[in-house]
Amino acid sequence: MGKKDRDDPKSVVRALVKAGKVKKKCCKSKPRCKKCPVRALKQAQKERAAA
């Protein structure tokens, strides 16, 4: 396998999960909790689009 894209939103969320800042699995609460991986993924996608 080659070098992975470090700016990929999924890899950003994986790093946050490993650091303990985001939960591994979404609890599907409404509204999404602050440690939700779905919310973190949407935020990472938004930041990548802005950059």
C-alpha positions, 0 to 999 in steps of 0.5 A, spaced: 500 500 500 502 507 498 502 513 502 495 515 505 492 521 504 493 525 510 488 530 508 482 525 507 476 527 512 476 520 514 483 519 516 482 526 520 476 523 524 480 516 525 486 520 528 481 524 533 478 517 535 485 514 536 486 521 540 480 520 544 477 526 542 471 523 538 467 516 540 468 510 535 461 509 534 455 514 533 449 513 538 444 516 533 442 521 538 438 527 535 441 532 535 448 529 535 453 530 541 459 533 541 463 527 541 460 524 535 464 521 529 458 523 524 459 530 526 466 530 526 466 527 519 462 533 517 466 538 520 472 535 517 469 535 510 467 542 511 474 544 513 477 541 507 472 544 502 474 551 505 481 550 504 
